Amino acid sequence: MKKRRLEFLGASWLFWVGAIAVYAVVQVLFSTNVITDYMKTVIQLGCVMAIVSLGLNLIYGFNGQFSLGQWGFYAIGAYASADITYRYAAKVSIPLDLGFATFDAGKIAIFLVAIAFGALLAGVIAYLFGLPVLKMGGDYFGIATLGFTIVVKVLADNTDTILPFPEMKGARGMVGIPRLTTWFWSFFLLVLCIIILRNILHSSTGRAIVSVRENEIAAKAMGIDTVKYKTLSFVIGGIYAGLAGGIYAHLYAFLHPSLFHFIKSFDPMIIVVFGGLGSITGTVVAAFAWALSLEGLRIILPSGAEAWRYIIYPVALLLIMLLRPQGLLGGVEWGFLKPIQWPRRKFDTGAPKVETAGQEAV
């Protein structure tokens, strides 16, 4: 009998040991100032982009729905969570001193409630928007989601006029957001999102989601409710984007509508395609490569030549797509993210065995 592996939240102990080791090593590098505060922010930005791109990978890479609306849900999560902490974070304070660490439990609680609310709001709006739009397919769905992102950006420009949120200040930008995102929360929420997505995809629900991508007509013929699983993928992807937006808002403590321009909606799409459609590992690796390459080039290039990174980066991306069109990792996964290999069952058909030359029938 095969021994059962020690698991937590569906992840093996080896995965958790590796995750804790990565967190500890990076934290030590932060504490000893080997990594500057600027690069610390860039690494946390990589976590944010990985989360929003994982949501898009579920929609596009695993479910096959071409969507450009991820940045709109990202903006919704950012503004919704920022508004909650702007209103209430200063009113709640429960300082705790554990000896080895000092933190404000009240502000952390408000922060977690805020980003959870932003993620859920993005998911609800994704559900309501997806009900009529998901009936369209292919390019039509992509254009509709792009239109959604543009509408969200216009509303962000006019939050103090059209919408009753003067604290968001519309096109002037929202300030006064408490800086509550830390390396711990960025990394922990990324790991949690990876595990949840992996567990979904390795379930019967995940196989139904992937079947829609492979052949929607065949999936319908097998009795799979394709509209249901399209909607589910779209909603989960929206939740991931809203969560990432909340983390981003409390990382930079400033939001401006220009950050959510529809052109930016291509960033997670580039990450998903660069990493490999249908690859969780590839998406995470590509997200950090995206963040570190753009900001790393800003440091490497000489003063006055920083704008060249916007030429070097797309040329490098073009070369990679030409030399490896399936993406950085294609459909390859690492570690516990690898697809489960289910053992094949042998069925006894009950048919009599045929006697062959030199053998007697049993």
C-alpha positions in Angstrom: 0.0 0.0 0.0 1.4 3.4 -1.0 2.1 5.6 2.0 0.2 8.9 2.2 2.3 12.0 2.0 2.2 14.6 4.7 0.3 17.5 3.2 -1.2 20.8 4.3 -3.7 22.7 2.1 -3.0 20.1 -0.6 0.7 21.0 -0.7 3.4 18.5 0.3 5.8 19.2 3.2 8.6 19.6 0.7 6.8 22.5 -0.9 6.2 24.2 2.4 9.9 23.8 3.4 10.9 25.3 0.1 8.5 28.2 0.4 9.6 29.0 4.0 13.3 28.7 3.0 12.7 31.2 0.1 10.9 33.6 2.4 13.6 33.4 5.1 16.5 33.9 2.7 14.9 36.9 1.1 13.9 38.4 4.5 17.5 38.0 5.7 18.7 39.8 2.6 16.3 42.6 3.3 17.3 42.8 7.0 21.0 43.0 6.2 20.4 45.6 3.4 21.9 43.4 0.8 18.8 44.1 -1.2 17.9 47.8 -1.2 14.4 49.1 -0.3 13.8 49.9 -3.9 14.5 46.4 -5.1 12.4 45.1 -2.1 9.5 47.0 -3.6 10.2 45.6 -7.0 10.2 42.0 -5.7 6.9 42.7 -4.0 5.6 44.1 -7.3 6.6 40.7 -8.8 4.3 39.0 -6.3 1.5 41.3 -7.2 1.9 40.7 -11.0 2.2 37.0 -10.4 -1.2 36.9 -8.6 -3.0 39.0 -11.3 -1.4 36.9 -14.0 -2.3 33.6 -12.4 -6.0 34.7 -12.5 -5.6 35.6 -16.2 -3.9 32.2 -16.9 -6.9 30.5 -15.5 -9.2 32.4 -17.8 -7.0 32.3 -20.9 -4.4 29.6 -20.4 -6.6 26.9 -18.9 -10.1 27.9 -20.0 -9.3 29.3 -23.4 -11.2 32.7 -23.0 -9.2 35.6 -24.4 -9.7 38.4 -21.9 -8.4 41.9 -21.6 -10.5 42.8 -18.6 -8.1 41.7 -15.9 -6.7 45.2 -15.4 -10.2 46.5 -14.8 -10.8 44.1 -11.9 -7.3 45.0 -10.7 -8.4 48.6 -10.4 -11.6 47.7 -8.7 -9.8 45.7 -6.0 -7.2 48.5 -5.6 -9.7 51.4 -5.1 -12.2 49.4 -3.0 -9.6 48.1 -0.5 -7.8 51.5 -0.4 -11.1 53.3 0.4 -11.7 51.0 3.4 -8.2 51.4 5.0 -8.3 55.2 4.2 -11.5 55.5 6.2 -10.9 53.1 9.1 -7.2 52.2 9.5 -6.4 55.3 11.5 -9.3 54.6 13.9 -8.3 51.1 14.8 -5.0 50.4 16.7 -4.1 47.3 18.7 -0.3 47.3 19.2 1.2 44.0 20.2 4.8 43.3 21.3 5.8 39.7 21.1 9.4 40.3 22.0 10.8 39.2 18.6 8.3 41.3 16.7 6.1 44.4 17.2 3.1 45.1 15.0 -0.4 46.6 15.0 -3.0 43.8 15.0 -5.8 46.3 14.4 -4.4 47.7 11.3 -3.4 44.3 10.0 -7.0 43.1 10.6 -8.4 46.2 8.7 -5.9 45.5 5.9 -7.0 41.9 5.5 -10.6 42.8 5.6 -10.0 45.5 3.0 -8.2 43.4 0.5 -10.7 40.5 1.0 -13.5 43.0 0.3 -11.8 44.3 -2.8 -11.2 40.8 -4.1 -14.9 39.7 -3.5 -16.2 42.9 -5.1 -14.1 42.3 -8.2 -15.5 38.7 -8.2 -19.1 39.8 -7.9 -18.7 42.4 -10.7 -16.9 39.7 -12.9 -19.9 37.5 -12.3 -22.5 40.2 -13.3 -20.4 41.3 -16.3 -19.7 37.7 -17.4 -23.4 36.6 -17.4 -24.2 38.3 -20.8 -20.7 38.6 -22.2 -19.4 35.0 -21.8 -22.0 33.9 -24.4 -19.7 35.6 -26.9 -16.6 33.8 -27.9 -13.1 34.5 -29.2 -12.3 38.0 -30.4 -15.7 39.4 -29.5 -15.3 38.4 -25.8 -11.8 40.0 -25.8 -13.1 43.3 -27.2 -16.0 43.3 -24.7 -13.5 42.9 -21.8 -11.3 45.6 -23.2 -14.3 47.9 -23.2 -14.9 47.0 -19.6 -11.3 48.0 -18.7 -11.8 51.4 -20.4 -15.1 52.0 -18.6 -13.4 51.3 -15.2 -10.6 53.7 -16.0 -13.0 56.5 -17.0 -14.9 55.9 -13.7 -11.6 56.1 -11.8 -11.0 59.5 -13.5 -14.3 60.7 -12.1 -14.7 59.1 -8.7 -15.1 62.5 -7.1 -17.8 63.7 -9.6 -19.8 60.8 -11.1 -19.2 58.5 -8.1 -19.7 59.6 -4.4 -16.1 59.0 -3.4 -14.4 62.5 -3.0 -11.5 60.9 -1.0 -10.4 59.1 -4.2 -9.9 62.6 -5.8 -10.6 61.4 -9.4 -7.9 62.3 -11.9 -5.7 63.9 -9.3 -5.0 60.6 -7.7 -5.8 59.0 -4.3 -3.3 59.8 -1.5 -3.4 59.0 2.2 -3.5 55.2 1.7 -1.7 53.5 4.6 1.4 51.5 3.6 0.4 48.1 5.0 1.7 45.7 2.4 4.8 43.9 3.7 7.0 41.2 2.2 5.3 38.6 4.4 1.8 39.4 3.1 2.9 39.7 -0.5 4.7 36.3 -0.4 2.1 34.5 1.8 -0.8 35.6 -0.4 1.1 34.6 -3.6 1.8 31.1 -2.2 -1.9 30.8 -1.1 -3.1 31.8 -4.6 -0.7 29.2 -6.2 -2.0 26.4 -3.9 -5.7 27.3 -4.4 -5.3 27.4 -8.2 -3.3 24.2 -8.2 -6.0 22.4 -6.1 -8.8 23.7 -8.4 -7.0 22.5 -11.6 -6.3 19.0 -10.1 -9.9 18.5 -9.2 -12.8 17.4 -11.3 -13.8 21.1 -11.6 -10.4 21.9 -13.0 -10.6 19.1 -15.6 -14.0 20.4 -16.7 -12.4 23.9 -17.0 -9.6 22.6 -19.2 -12.0 20.5 -21.3 -13.7 23.8 -22.5 -10.3 25.0 -23.8 -9.5 21.7 -25.5 -12.8 21.3 -27.3 -16.0 23.1 -26.2 -18.3 21.1 -28.5 -16.9 17.8 -27.2 -17.3 19.1 -23.6 -20.9 19.9 -24.2 -21.5 16.5 -25.8 -20.1 14.9 -22.6 -22.6 16.8 -20.5 -20.3 19.5 -19.2 -22.0 22.9 -18.6 -19.5 25.0 -20.5 -21.2 28.4 -19.6 -20.9 27.5 -15.9 -17.2 26.7 -16.0 -16.5 29.7 -18.2 -18.2 31.9 -15.6 -16.4 30.2 -12.7 -13.0 30.7 -14.4 -13.8 34.4 -15.1 -15.0 35.0 -11.5 -12.0 33.4 -9.9 -9.7 35.3 -12.3 -11.4 38.5 -11.3 -11.0 37.7 -7.6 -7.3 37.1 -8.1 -7.0 40.5 -9.9 -8.9 42.3 -7.2 -6.7 40.8 -4.5 -3.6 41.8 -6.4 -5.0 45.3 -6.7 -5.5 45.6 -3.0 -1.9 44.5 -2.3 -0.6 47.0 -4.8 -2.6 49.9 -3.4 -1.1 49.4 0.1 2.4 48.8 -1.3 2.8 52.2 -3.0 0.2 54.1 -0.9 -1.0 56.0 -4.0 -3.4 55.3 -6.8 -3.9 57.2 -10.0 -6.2 56.4 -12.9 -3.3 56.4 -15.4 -2.0 53.3 -13.6 -5.1 51.4 -14.9 -5.0 52.6 -18.5 -6.2 49.9 -20.9 -2.7 49.7 -22.4 -1.5 48.3 -19.0 -4.0 45.4 -19.4 -1.5 43.8 -21.8 1.1 43.4 -19.1 -0.5 40.3 -17.5 -1.2 39.0 -21.0 2.5 39.3 -21.9 3.4 37.5 -18.6 1.0 34.6 -19.3 2.1 34.1 -22.9 5.8 34.6 -22.0 5.6 32.1 -19.2 3.6 29.6 -21.2 -0.2 29.2 -21.5 -1.5 26.7 -19.0 1.6 26.8 -16.8 1.4 28.0 -13.2 5.2 27.7 -12.7 5.8 29.6 -16.0 3.5 32.5 -15.0 5.2 33.0 -11.6 8.7 32.9 -13.1 7.7 35.2 -15.9 6.0 37.7 -13.5 9.3 38.1 -11.5 11.3 38.2 -14.7 9.0 41.0 -16.0 9.3 43.1 -12.8 13.0 42.6 -12.4 13.9 43.1 -16.0 12.1 46.4 -16.4 13.3 47.9 -13.1 16.6 46.1 -13.2 17.4 47.7 -16.5 16.6 51.1 -14.9 19.6 50.5 -12.5 21.9 48.8 -15.0 21.6 51.4 -17.8 23.6 54.6 -17.5 22.0 57.8 -16.3 19.9 59.4 -19.1 19.5 56.1 -21.0 16.8 54.6 -18.8 14.2 54.9 -21.5 16.1 52.4 -23.6 14.7 49.7 -21.3 11.4 50.0 -23.2 13.3 49.1 -26.4 15.5 46.3 -24.9 12.7 44.6 -23.1 10.3 44.2 -26.1 13.2 43.2 -28.4 14.2 40.5 -25.9 10.5 39.4 -25.6 10.3 39.2 -29.4 13.4 37.0 -29.7 12.1 34.7 -27.0 8.7 34.3 -28.8 10.5 33.6 -32.1 12.9 31.0 -30.6 10.4 29.5 -28.1 6.8 30.2 -29.2 5.4 27.9 -26.5 6.7 30.3 -23.9 9.4 30.1 -21.3 8.2 26.8 -19.8 5.4 25.8 -22.1 3.1 23.5 -20.2 5.8 22.3 -17.9 5.2 22.5 -14.1 7.7 22.1 -11.2 7.3 20.1 -8.0 3.9 19.6 -6.6 2.4 21.7 -9.4 2.9 18.8 -11.8 -0.4 17.2 -13.0 -1.4 14.1 -11.0 -0.8 10.9 -12.9 -3.8 8.8 -12.2 -3.3 5.0 -12.4 -5.1 3.3 -15.2 -7.7 0.7 -14.2 -7.8 -2.7 -15.8 -11.4 -3.8 -16.4 -12.4 -7.4 -16.9 -14.8 -7.4 -19.8 -16.0 -11.0 -19.1 -15.2 -12.2 -22.6 -13.9 -15.8 -22.8 -10.2 -16.2 -23.5 -9.4 -17.5 -27.0 -7.2 -20.7 -27.2 -4.1 -20.1 -29.2 -1.6 -22.5 -30.8 0.4 -24.4 -28.2 -1.7 -23.1 -25.3 -4.8 -24.3 -23.6 -7.7 -22.0 -22.8 -7.9 -21.2 -19.1 
